Amino acid sequence: MTHRSSGRVTSAKIVIAGGFGVGKTTLVGSVSEITPLTTEAIMTSAGVGVDDTAQVPGKTTTTVAMDFGRISIDRDLILYLFGTPGQTRFWFMWDELVRGAIGAVVLVDTRRLADCFAAIDFFEHRRLPYLIAINCFDGVQYHNPADVREALAISTDVPVVSCDARTRESTKQVLISLVEYVLSMRRSRTAAHA
């Protein structure tokens, strides 16, 4: 991403969404230049039968409100990251979390692809630009982006990228890809209205 410094700082809000246990808190924590604010709570017996931990057996905590982090992409672009809770019982918060956002990252675990459909529907319904980020658990990409796009039945213009949510440089590239996509969409709209 080439970006000339104008001396003016621009900030933008980005939402990180996806299913339960997909790595949203990890992504925000890996890339944030500040100590991320998390609202992790220990999972209790009340979640048994409600939260499916079969694919994430070591998971002992869960986000109950949001995660928050910040990253400076360069001297004059700061991104504020808001991670959503993954369980359906906390989705009532999503409307507030997306207010003012320029776009969203839908983090996907290809072992549980169906878990991201609700996030995709949410952003498409609100016409908020988003991209799909395939979280490569254990450093392994099980499916290629074209197959994931087809399985999700998303538009060909929606970017599908791979990442390792644990790695700062990988997650930073996801965020840059989203910003570039949003800027491209805005330029296209401006040109269409000219």
TORPA-4810 file (N, C-alpha, C, O; in nm, 3 decimals):
<nodes>
NODE_1_0.086_-0.117_0.000_0.000_0.000_0.000_0.090_0.123_0.000_0.167_0.144_0.094_M
NODE_2_0.081_0.203_-0.105_0.158_0.327_-0.107_0.070_0.439_-0.057_-0.046_0.453_-0.097_T
NODE_3_0.126_0.516_0.031_0.046_0.619_0.097_0.138_0.737_0.126_0.236_0.722_0.199_H
NODE_4_0.109_0.852_0.070_0.192_0.970_0.096_0.142_1.041_0.220_0.022_1.055_0.242_R
NODE_5_0.235_1.085_0.301_0.200_1.157_0.423_0.150_1.297_0.388_0.218_1.373_0.318_S
NODE_6_0.032_1.329_0.437_-0.025_1.461_0.412_-0.013_1.550_0.534_-0.049_1.668_0.530_S
NODE_7_0.039_1.494_0.644_0.048_1.569_0.768_-0.081_1.564_0.847_-0.087_1.610_0.961_G
NODE_8_-0.184_1.507_0.788_-0.314_1.496_0.854_-0.337_1.350_0.890_-0.316_1.262_0.806_R
NODE_9_-0.379_1.323_1.011_-0.401_1.186_1.055_-0.547_1.148_1.028_-0.640_1.220_1.065_V
NODE_10_-0.563_1.034_0.963_-0.696_0.980_0.937_-0.712_0.855_1.022_-0.622_0.773_1.030_T
NODE_11_-0.827_0.842_1.083_-0.854_0.720_1.159_-0.977_0.652_1.099_-1.065_0.717_1.043_S
NODE_12_-0.979_0.521_1.112_-1.090_0.443_1.058_-1.120_0.328_1.153_-1.031_0.274_1.220_A
NODE_13_-1.246_0.292_1.157_-1.292_0.183_1.242_-1.313_0.059_1.156_-1.375_0.065_1.050_K
NODE_14_-1.260_-0.054_1.202_-1.276_-0.182_1.133_-1.329_-0.283_1.233_-1.286_-0.288_1.348_I
NODE_15_-1.424_-0.364_1.187_-1.484_-0.468_1.270_-1.423_-0.602_1.231_-1.408_-0.633_1.113_V
NODE_16_-1.390_-0.682_1.333_-1.338_-0.817_1.313_-1.447_-0.912_1.361_-1.482_-0.914_1.479_I
NODE_17_-1.501_-0.992_1.269_-1.614_-1.079_1.303_-1.586_-1.222_1.259_-1.487_-1.250_1.192_A
NODE_18_-1.674_-1.310_1.297_-1.664_-1.451_1.260_-1.726_-1.536_1.368_-1.778_-1.485_1.468_G
NODE_19_-1.722_-1.664_1.348_-1.784_-1.757_1.442_-1.709_-1.769_1.574_-1.602_-1.712_1.593_G
NODE_20_-1.769_-1.845_1.662_-1.715_-1.874_1.795_-1.580_-1.945_1.783_-1.570_-2.047_1.714_F
NODE_21_-1.477_-1.893_1.850_-1.348_-1.959_1.855_-1.268_-1.957_1.727_-1.179_-2.041_1.708_G
NODE_22_-1.297_-1.862_1.637_-1.229_-1.859_1.508_-1.095_-1.785_1.513_-1.012_-1.800_1.423_V
NODE_23_-1.072_-1.705_1.619_-0.945_-1.635_1.635_-0.953_-1.484_1.631_-0.853_-1.417_1.607_G
NODE_24_-1.071_-1.429_1.656_-1.089_-1.283_1.650_-1.006_-1.212_1.758_-0.937_-1.115_1.728_K
NODE_25_-1.013_-1.259_1.880_-0.936_-1.199_1.990_-0.787_-1.213_1.962_-0.710_-1.121_1.988_T
NODE_26_-0.747_-1.327_1.911_-0.606_-1.350_1.876_-0.561_-1.252_1.769_-0.452_-1.195_1.779_T
NODE_27_-0.642_-1.232_1.666_-0.608_-1.140_1.557_-0.588_-0.999_1.611_-0.487_-0.935_1.584_L
NODE_28_-0.685_-0.950_1.688_-0.674_-0.814_1.743_-0.549_-0.803_1.831_-0.475_-0.705_1.822_V
NODE_29_-0.525_-0.903_1.914_-0.410_-0.899_2.004_-0.276_-0.907_1.931_-0.178_-0.847_1.975_G
NODE_30_-0.272_-0.979_1.821_-0.144_-0.997_1.750_-0.100_-0.871_1.678_0.020_-0.850_1.658_S
NODE_31_-0.195_-0.787_1.638_-0.161_-0.672_1.555_-0.167_-0.539_1.629_-0.111_-0.440_1.582_V
NODE_32_-0.234_-0.535_1.743_-0.254_-0.408_1.814_-0.123_-0.355_1.872_-0.045_-0.428_1.933_S
NODE_33_-0.101_-0.225_1.851_0.020_-0.162_1.905_-0.001_-0.114_2.048_0.093_-0.068_2.113_E
NODE_34_-0.122_-0.124_2.097_-0.152_-0.096_2.237_-0.193_-0.228_2.301_-0.227_-0.324_2.231_I
NODE_35_-0.191_-0.233_2.431_-0.243_-0.352_2.498_-0.391_-0.360_2.466_-0.467_-0.270_2.503_T
NODE_36_-0.434_-0.466_2.399_-0.575_-0.471_2.358_-0.668_-0.483_2.477_-0.637_-0.547_2.578_P
NODE_37_-0.782_-0.419_2.463_-0.889_-0.434_2.561_-0.967_-0.558_2.520_-1.016_-0.565_2.407_L
NODE_38_-0.979_-0.652_2.609_-1.059_-0.771_2.579_-1.162_-0.789_2.688_-1.144_-0.745_2.802_T
NODE_39_-1.270_-0.852_2.652_-1.375_-0.881_2.750_-1.391_-1.032_2.758_-1.502_-1.085_2.747_T
NODE_40_-1.279_-1.099_2.776_-1.279_-1.245_2.784_-1.332_-1.287_2.922_-1.294_-1.232_3.025_E
NODE_41_-1.420_-1.385_2.920_-1.471_-1.442_3.044_-1.450_-1.592_3.040_-1.453_-1.653_2.933_A
NODE_42_-1.430_-1.650_3.154_-1.411_-1.795_3.163_-1.543_-1.863_3.128_-1.650_-1.826_3.176_I
NODE_43_-1.532_-1.963_3.042_-1.652_-2.037_3.003_-1.695_-2.123_3.121_-1.613_-2.186_3.188_M
NODE_44_-1.824_-2.124_3.144_-1.879_-2.198_3.258_-1.971_-2.310_3.210_-1.992_-2.327_3.090_T
NODE_45_-2.022_-2.383_3.303_-2.114_-2.493_3.269_-2.242_-2.441_3.204_-2.314_-2.517_3.140_S
NODE_46_-2.272_-2.312_3.221_-2.392_-2.256_3.159_-2.382_-2.258_3.007_-2.484_-2.257_2.938_A
NODE_47_-2.259_-2.262_2.954_-2.240_-2.266_2.809_-2.245_-2.405_2.749_-2.245_-2.419_2.627_G
NODE_48_-2.248_-2.509_2.835_-2.254_-2.646_2.784_-2.384_-2.666_2.708_-2.492_-2.635_2.759_V
NODE_49_-2.373_-2.716_2.587_-2.491_-2.735_2.504_-2.528_-2.610_2.426_-2.610_-2.617_2.334_G
NODE_50_-2.468_-2.496_2.461_-2.494_-2.369_2.390_-2.374_-2.337_2.301_-2.391_-2.305_2.184_V
NODE_51_-2.255_-2.344_2.357_-2.132_-2.316_2.282_-2.069_-2.449_2.241_-2.036_-2.532_2.326_D
NODE_52_-2.054_-2.469_2.111_-1.996_-2.593_2.060_-1.843_-2.582_2.061_-1.785_-2.513_1.977_D
NODE_53_-1.780_-2.649_2.155_-1.634_-2.643_2.166_-1.567_-2.766_2.105_-1.448_-2.787_2.127_T
NODE_54_-1.640_-2.847_2.031_-1.584_-2.970_1.974_-1.463_-2.942_1.886_-1.365_-3.016_1.891_A
NODE_55_-1.467_-2.835_1.805_-1.356_-2.803_1.715_-1.248_-2.719_1.783_-1.139_-2.701_1.728_Q
NODE_56_-1.277_-2.667_1.902_-1.179_-2.587_1.977_-1.176_-2.638_2.122_-1.213_-2.566_2.215_V
NODE_57_-1.132_-2.762_2.140_-1.140_-2.826_2.272_-1.060_-2.757_2.383_-1.095_-2.770_2.500_P
NODE_58_-0.954_-2.684_2.349_-0.874_-2.618_2.451_-0.926_-2.481_2.490_-0.866_-2.413_2.573_G
NODE_59_-1.038_-2.437_2.431_-1.091_-2.304_2.456_-1.154_-2.298_2.595_-1.244_-2.375_2.626_K
NODE_60_-1.105_-2.205_2.678_-1.156_-2.194_2.815_-1.218_-2.058_2.842_-1.286_-2.039_2.943_T
NODE_61_-1.195_-1.960_2.750_-1.253_-1.827_2.767_-1.327_-1.788_2.640_-1.308_-1.849_2.534_T
NODE_62_-1.411_-1.687_2.651_-1.486_-1.638_2.536_-1.511_-1.489_2.550_-1.521_-1.437_2.661_T
NODE_63_-1.521_-1.420_2.435_-1.550_-1.277_2.435_-1.698_-1.255_2.465_-1.784_-1.315_2.400_T
NODE_64_-1.727_-1.170_2.562_-1.866_-1.146_2.599_-1.915_-1.006_2.560_-2.034_-0.978_2.571_V
NODE_65_-1.826_-0.919_2.515_-1.870_-0.787_2.470_-1.797_-0.751_2.341_-1.857_-0.747_2.234_A
NODE_66_-1.665_-0.725_2.351_-1.587_-0.691_2.233_-1.439_-0.695_2.268_-1.400_-0.701_2.384_M
NODE_67_-1.359_-0.692_2.163_-1.215_-0.671_2.176_-1.187_-0.537_2.111_-1.258_-0.495_2.020_D
NODE_68_-1.083_-0.468_2.159_-1.048_-0.339_2.100_-0.897_-0.328_2.091_-0.824_-0.358_2.185_F
NODE_69_-0.851_-0.283_1.975_-0.709_-0.260_1.955_-0.688_-0.147_1.857_-0.783_-0.095_1.799_G
NODE_70_-0.562_-0.108_1.839_-0.529_0.001_1.748_-0.399_-0.031_1.677_-0.306_-0.086_1.736_R
NODE_71_-0.392_0.006_1.549_-0.268_-0.009_1.473_-0.252_0.110_1.382_-0.346_0.154_1.316_I
NODE_72_-0.130_0.164_1.378_-0.097_0.271_1.284_-0.040_0.205_1.159_0.065_0.140_1.164_S
NODE_73_-0.108_0.221_1.049_-0.062_0.161_0.924_0.057_0.240_0.871_0.154_0.182_0.821_I
NODE_74_0.051_0.370_0.882_0.166_0.456_0.858_0.145_0.582_0.941_0.058_0.584_1.029_D
NODE_75_0.223_0.687_0.916_0.217_0.805_1.004_0.081_0.874_1.006_0.046_0.940_1.104_R
NODE_76_0.003_0.858_0.899_-0.123_0.931_0.898_-0.247_0.845_0.878_-0.351_0.896_0.836_D
NODE_77_-0.237_0.713_0.906_-0.355_0.626_0.901_-0.355_0.534_1.021_-0.269_0.447_1.036_L
NODE_78_-0.454_0.554_1.108_-0.469_0.473_1.229_-0.599_0.394_1.216_-0.704_0.450_1.185_I
NODE_79_-0.590_0.264_1.240_-0.708_0.178_1.237_-0.746_0.138_1.379_-0.661_0.094_1.457_L
NODE_80_-0.872_0.154_1.411_-0.926_0.109_1.539_-1.002_-0.020_1.513_-1.093_-0.024_1.430_Y
NODE_81_-0.965_-0.124_1.584_-1.019_-0.258_1.561_-1.118_-0.295_1.670_-1.089_-0.282_1.789_L
NODE_82_-1.234_-0.342_1.628_-1.338_-0.385_1.720_-1.374_-0.529_1.688_-1.435_-0.557_1.584_F
NODE_83_-1.337_-0.620_1.776_-1.370_-0.761_1.758_-1.505_-0.793_1.819_-1.533_-0.755_1.933_G
NODE_84_-1.588_-0.862_1.743_-1.723_-0.896_1.790_-1.721_-1.026_1.869_-1.632_-1.109_1.851_T
NODE_85_-1.819_-1.045_1.956_-1.835_-1.177_2.018_-1.889_-1.274_1.913_-1.965_-1.234_1.825_P
NODE_86_-1.851_-1.401_1.922_-1.890_-1.497_1.820_-2.020_-1.570_1.844_-2.082_-1.617_1.749_G
NODE_87_-2.064_-1.580_1.968_-2.186_-1.655_1.996_-2.311_-1.576_1.961_-2.314_-1.454_1.977_Q
NODE_88_-2.412_-1.645_1.914_-2.536_-1.579_1.871_-2.603_-1.503_1.985_-2.670_-1.403_1.960_T
NODE_89_-2.588_-1.547_2.106_-2.656_-1.478_2.217_-2.601_-1.338_2.243_-2.663_-1.260_2.315_R
NODE_90_-2.484_-1.305_2.184_-2.427_-1.171_2.199_-2.442_-1.086_2.073_-2.388_-0.975_2.068_F
NODE_91_-2.513_-1.135_1.972_-2.523_-1.062_1.847_-2.600_-0.931_1.858_-2.591_-0.846_1.769_W
NODE_92_-2.676_-0.914_1.964_-2.749_-0.787_1.981_-2.652_-0.669_1.986_-2.693_-0.555_1.962_F
NODE_93_-2.526_-0.694_2.016_-2.426_-0.587_2.026_-2.368_-0.546_1.891_-2.308_-0.439_1.879_M
NODE_94_-2.386_-0.629_1.789_-2.322_-0.604_1.662_-2.363_-0.472_1.599_-2.280_-0.403_1.540_W
NODE_95_-2.490_-0.435_1.609_-2.534_-0.309_1.549_-2.456_-0.190_1.603_-2.420_-0.100_1.528_D
NODE_96_-2.430_-0.189_1.732_-2.352_-0.080_1.791_-2.206_-0.088_1.751_-2.143_0.015_1.725_E
NODE_97_-2.152_-0.208_1.745_-2.010_-0.224_1.711_-1.980_-0.182_1.567_-1.870_-0.133_1.541_L
NODE_98_-2.073_-0.198_1.475_-2.045_-0.164_1.334_-2.074_-0.018_1.302_-2.038_0.030_1.195_V
NODE_99_-2.140_0.052_1.393_-2.172_0.193_1.366_-2.043_0.273_1.342_-1.955_0.278_1.428_R
NODE_100_-2.033_0.335_1.224_-1.918_0.417_1.189_-1.801_0.340_1.129_-1.698_0.399_1.097_G
NODE_101_-1.816_0.209_1.113_-1.707_0.128_1.057_-1.698_0.148_0.906_-1.800_0.166_0.839_A
NODE_102_-1.575_0.145_0.853_-1.557_0.156_0.708_-1.563_0.019_0.643_-1.586_0.008_0.522_I
NODE_103_-1.542_-0.086_0.721_-1.543_-0.221_0.665_-1.522_-0.325_0.774_-1.505_-0.293_0.891_G
NODE_104_-1.523_-0.451_0.730_-1.512_-0.561_0.826_-1.426_-0.674_0.769_-1.417_-0.694_0.648_A
NODE_105_-1.364_-0.745_0.861_-1.294_-0.869_0.830_-1.379_-0.982_0.885_-1.412_-0.983_1.004_V
NODE_106_-1.416_-1.076_0.799_-1.485_-1.197_0.845_-1.379_-1.306_0.851_-1.333_-1.356_0.749_V
NODE_107_-1.342_-1.342_0.974_-1.240_-1.444_0.995_-1.307_-1.581_0.987_-1.411_-1.605_1.048_L
NODE_108_-1.244_-1.671_0.910_-1.305_-1.800_0.878_-1.213_-1.914_0.920_-1.092_-1.910_0.898_V
NODE_109_-1.273_-2.014_0.981_-1.207_-2.142_1.006_-1.271_-2.239_0.908_-1.389_-2.270_0.920_D
NODE_110_-1.194_-2.289_0.810_-1.254_-2.373_0.706_-1.304_-2.507_0.760_-1.378_-2.577_0.690_T
NODE_111_-1.266_-2.543_0.881_-1.319_-2.666_0.942_-1.462_-2.645_0.990_-1.536_-2.741_1.014_R
NODE_112_-1.501_-2.516_1.003_-1.635_-2.481_1.052_-1.688_-2.366_0.968_-1.724_-2.261_1.021_R
NODE_113_-1.694_-2.385_0.838_-1.728_-2.278_0.745_-1.867_-2.220_0.770_-1.889_-2.100_0.753_L
NODE_114_-1.960_-2.303_0.809_-2.097_-2.256_0.830_-2.106_-2.149_0.939_-2.201_-2.071_0.940_A
NODE_115_-2.008_-2.145_1.030_-2.011_-2.048_1.139_-1.998_-1.904_1.093_-2.030_-1.812_1.169_D
NODE_116_-1.952_-1.880_0.970_-1.932_-1.742_0.925_-2.047_-1.689_0.841_-2.048_-1.570_0.807_C
NODE_117_-2.144_-1.773_0.806_-2.254_-1.728_0.721_-2.333_-1.613_0.783_-2.373_-1.520_0.712_F
NODE_118_-2.355_-1.618_0.913_-2.433_-1.512_0.978_-2.361_-1.378_0.969_-2.425_-1.275_0.946_A
NODE_119_-2.228_-1.377_0.985_-2.152_-1.252_0.975_-2.158_-1.197_0.832_-2.177_-1.077_0.813_A
NODE_120_-2.143_-1.284_0.734_-2.151_-1.241_0.594_-2.287_-1.181_0.565_-2.297_-1.073_0.505_I
NODE_121_-2.392_-1.249_0.606_-2.529_-1.197_0.586_-2.547_-1.062_0.654_-2.607_-0.971_0.597_D
NODE_122_-2.494_-1.049_0.775_-2.506_-0.924_0.851_-2.444_-0.808_0.774_-2.507_-0.703_0.759_F
NODE_123_-2.321_-0.826_0.724_-2.252_-0.717_0.654_-2.313_-0.690_0.516_-2.321_-0.575_0.473_F
NODE_124_-2.355_-0.795_0.447_-2.419_-0.774_0.317_-2.551_-0.698_0.333_-2.582_-0.610_0.253_E
NODE_125_-2.628_-0.733_0.434_-2.756_-0.666_0.459_-2.735_-0.517_0.489_-2.818_-0.435_0.451_H
NODE_126_-2.627_-0.483_0.556_-2.597_-0.344_0.590_-2.509_-0.275_0.486_-2.474_-0.158_0.501_R
NODE_127_-2.476_-0.348_0.381_-2.391_-0.296_0.272_-2.258_-0.241_0.323_-2.208_-0.140_0.274_R
NODE_128_-2.203_-0.309_0.420_-2.072_-0.273_0.474_-1.968_-0.358_0.403_-1.977_-0.481_0.405_L
NODE_129_-1.869_-0.296_0.339_-1.766_-0.375_0.271_-1.696_-0.469_0.369_-1.668_-0.433_0.483_P
NODE_130_-1.667_-0.588_0.321_-1.597_-0.685_0.404_-1.507_-0.770_0.316_-1.525_-0.778_0.195_Y
NODE_131_-1.411_-0.834_0.380_-1.333_-0.937_0.312_-1.333_-1.062_0.398_-1.362_-1.057_0.517_L
NODE_132_-1.301_-1.172_0.335_-1.291_-1.300_0.404_-1.143_-1.326_0.432_-1.060_-1.320_0.340_I
NODE_133_-1.110_-1.355_0.557_-0.973_-1.390_0.594_-0.975_-1.534_0.646_-1.034_-1.563_0.750_A
NODE_134_-0.912_-1.623_0.572_-0.905_-1.764_0.611_-0.795_-1.777_0.715_-0.678_-1.756_0.685_I
NODE_135_-0.833_-1.812_0.837_-0.735_-1.830_0.944_-0.670_-1.967_0.927_-0.738_-2.069_0.940_N
NODE_136_-0.543_-1.970_0.900_-0.469_-2.095_0.878_-0.423_-2.150_1.012_-0.310_-2.125_1.055_C
NODE_137_-0.509_-2.225_1.077_-0.476_-2.284_1.206_-0.359_-2.381_1.188_-0.350_-2.452_1.089_F
NODE_138_-0.271_-2.382_1.285_-0.153_-2.467_1.284_-0.066_-2.441_1.161_0.011_-2.527_1.120_D
NODE_139_-0.078_-2.321_1.102_0.003_-2.285_0.987_-0.034_-2.360_0.859_0.043_-2.360_0.763_G
NODE_140_-0.150_-2.424_0.857_-0.190_-2.504_0.742_-0.313_-2.444_0.677_-0.412_-2.414_0.744_V
NODE_141_-0.307_-2.426_0.545_-0.424_-2.381_0.469_-0.488_-2.504_0.407_-0.433_-2.564_0.315_Q
NODE_142_-0.604_-2.543_0.458_-0.669_-2.666_0.415_-0.741_-2.651_0.281_-0.756_-2.748_0.207_Y
NODE_143_-0.785_-2.529_0.250_-0.859_-2.506_0.125_-0.809_-2.378_0.061_-0.770_-2.284_0.130_H
NODE_144_-0.809_-2.375_-0.072_-0.762_-2.254_-0.139_-0.873_-2.149_-0.142_-0.991_-2.183_-0.129_N
NODE_145_-0.836_-2.022_-0.157_-0.935_-1.913_-0.154_-1.049_-1.929_-0.256_-1.163_-1.893_-0.226_P
NODE_146_-1.020_-1.980_-0.375_-1.125_-1.996_-0.476_-1.231_-2.095_-0.428_-1.351_-2.072_-0.449_A
NODE_147_-1.189_-2.204_-0.365_-1.285_-2.302_-0.313_-1.367_-2.244_-0.198_-1.486_-2.272_-0.186_D
NODE_148_-1.303_-2.164_-0.114_-1.374_-2.101_-0.002_-1.477_-2.001_-0.056_-1.590_-1.996_-0.007_V
NODE_149_-1.439_-1.922_-0.156_-1.532_-1.827_-0.218_-1.655_-1.900_-0.270_-1.769_-1.857_-0.248_R
NODE_150_-1.630_-2.011_-0.341_-1.742_-2.087_-0.398_-1.831_-2.145_-0.288_-1.954_-2.139_-0.297_E
NODE_151_-1.770_-2.199_-0.184_-1.847_-2.257_-0.073_-1.931_-2.153_-0.001_-2.042_-2.183_0.045_A
NODE_152_-1.879_-2.030_0.008_-1.952_-1.923_0.076_-2.051_-1.853_-0.017_-2.137_-1.777_0.030_L
NODE_153_-2.041_-1.878_-0.146_-2.129_-1.816_-0.247_-2.127_-1.664_-0.237_-2.232_-1.599_-0.236_A
NODE_154_-2.005_-1.609_-0.229_-1.992_-1.464_-0.220_-1.952_-1.408_-0.356_-1.902_-1.480_-0.443_I
NODE_155_-1.974_-1.280_-0.372_-1.944_-1.209_-0.496_-1.795_-1.219_-0.529_-1.711_-1.228_-0.440_S
NODE_156_-1.765_-1.217_-0.659_-1.626_-1.227_-0.702_-1.544_-1.104_-0.665_-1.421_-1.110_-0.666_T
NODE_157_-1.610_-0.992_-0.634_-1.533_-0.872_-0.597_-1.492_-0.871_-0.450_-1.408_-0.790_-0.411_D
NODE_158_-1.550_-0.957_-0.367_-1.514_-0.963_-0.225_-1.379_-1.034_-0.213_-1.366_-1.149_-0.255_V
NODE_159_-1.277_-0.967_-0.156_-1.147_-1.032_-0.141_-1.152_-1.151_-0.046_-1.219_-1.147_0.057_P
NODE_160_-1.079_-1.255_-0.083_-1.060_-1.372_0.004_-0.909_-1.388_0.019_-0.838_-1.413_-0.079_V
NODE_161_-0.860_-1.374_0.143_-0.717_-1.381_0.170_-0.691_-1.484_0.279_-0.782_-1.522_0.353_V
NODE_162_-0.568_-1.528_0.289_-0.529_-1.621_0.395_-0.446_-1.546_0.498_-0.379_-1.448_0.466_S
NODE_163_-0.451_-1.594_0.620_-0.371_-1.530_0.725_-0.344_-1.628_0.838_-0.404_-1.735_0.847_C
NODE_164_-0.254_-1.587_0.924_-0.231_-1.656_1.050_-0.262_-1.551_1.156_-0.184_-1.458_1.177_D
NODE_165_-0.374_-1.566_1.223_-0.420_-1.465_1.319_-0.323_-1.443_1.434_-0.337_-1.346_1.508_A
NODE_166_-0.226_-1.530_1.450_-0.128_-1.517_1.558_-0.012_-1.428_1.519_0.067_-1.388_1.605_R
NODE_167_0.002_-1.397_1.391_0.120_-1.328_1.340_0.089_-1.185_1.301_0.001_-1.160_1.218_T
NODE_168_0.160_-1.092_1.361_0.136_-0.949_1.337_0.142_-0.912_1.189_0.050_-0.847_1.139_R
NODE_169_0.246_-0.952_1.119_0.261_-0.912_0.979_0.149_-0.970_0.893_0.101_-0.903_0.802_E
NODE_170_0.109_-1.091_0.921_0.001_-1.154_0.846_-0.131_-1.080_0.866_-0.202_-1.051_0.770_S
NODE_171_-0.164_-1.050_0.991_-0.290_-0.980_1.018_-0.286_-0.835_0.969_-0.388_-0.781_0.928_T
NODE_172_-0.169_-0.774_0.974_-0.156_-0.637_0.922_-0.186_-0.636_0.772_-0.251_-0.544_0.722_K
NODE_173_-0.139_-0.737_0.699_-0.167_-0.744_0.556_-0.316_-0.761_0.527_-0.367_-0.708_0.428_Q
NODE_174_-0.386_-0.834_0.614_-0.531_-0.847_0.600_-0.597_-0.710_0.611_-0.683_-0.675_0.531_V
NODE_175_-0.556_-0.633_0.711_-0.614_-0.501_0.733_-0.583_-0.407_0.617_-0.669_-0.330_0.574_L
NODE_176_-0.462_-0.413_0.566_-0.425_-0.330_0.450_-0.511_-0.370_0.330_-0.558_-0.283_0.256_I
NODE_177_-0.530_-0.499_0.309_-0.614_-0.546_0.198_-0.756_-0.493_0.211_-0.817_-0.454_0.111_S
NODE_178_-0.809_-0.490_0.333_-0.944_-0.438_0.353_-0.949_-0.289_0.322_-1.040_-0.244_0.252_L
NODE_179_-0.853_-0.212_0.372_-0.852_-0.067_0.346_-0.842_-0.041_0.196_-0.912_0.046_0.143_V
NODE_180_-0.756_-0.113_0.127_-0.743_-0.096_-0.018_-0.873_-0.129_-0.090_-0.911_-0.060_-0.184_E
NODE_181_-0.941_-0.234_-0.045_-1.070_-0.274_-0.104_-1.174_-0.165_-0.083_-1.247_-0.130_-0.176_Y
NODE_182_-1.182_-0.112_0.038_-1.279_-0.006_0.069_-1.251_0.118_-0.017_-1.343_0.178_-0.073_V
NODE_183_-1.123_0.157_-0.026_-1.087_0.274_-0.109_-1.122_0.251_-0.255_-1.170_0.342_-0.322_L
NODE_184_-1.098_0.130_-0.304_-1.130_0.096_-0.443_-1.281_0.106_-0.467_-1.325_0.158_-0.569_S
NODE_185_-1.360_0.056_-0.373_-1.506_0.063_-0.385_-1.553_0.208_-0.386_-1.640_0.245_-0.465_M
NODE_186_-1.494_0.289_-0.299_-1.534_0.431_-0.293_-1.497_0.505_-0.421_-1.573_0.589_-0.469_R
NODE_187_-1.379_0.475_-0.477_-1.340_0.539_-0.605_-1.435_0.497_-0.717_-1.473_0.580_-0.799_R
NODE_188_-1.473_0.371_-0.719_-1.566_0.323_-0.822_-1.700_0.392_-0.812_-1.759_0.429_-0.913_S
NODE_189_-1.749_0.409_-0.689_-1.878_0.479_-0.670_-1.870_0.624_-0.712_-1.963_0.677_-0.774_R
NODE_190_-1.757_0.688_-0.678_-1.738_0.828_-0.715_-1.734_0.842_-0.868_-1.796_0.933_-0.924_T
NODE_191_-1.662_0.753_-0.934_-1.653_0.758_-1.080_-1.789_0.731_-1.144_-1.822_0.791_-1.246_A
NODE_192_-1.867_0.643_-1.085_-2.000_0.610_-1.140_-2.095_0.728_-1.128_-2.184_0.744_-1.211_A
NODE_193_-2.076_0.811_-1.025_-2.163_0.926_-1.003_-2.115_1.052_-1.076_-2.186_1.152_-1.080_H
NODE_194_-1.994_1.046_-1.132_-1.937_1.165_-1.199_-1.991_1.181_-1.339_-1.954_1.275_-1.409_A
</nodes>
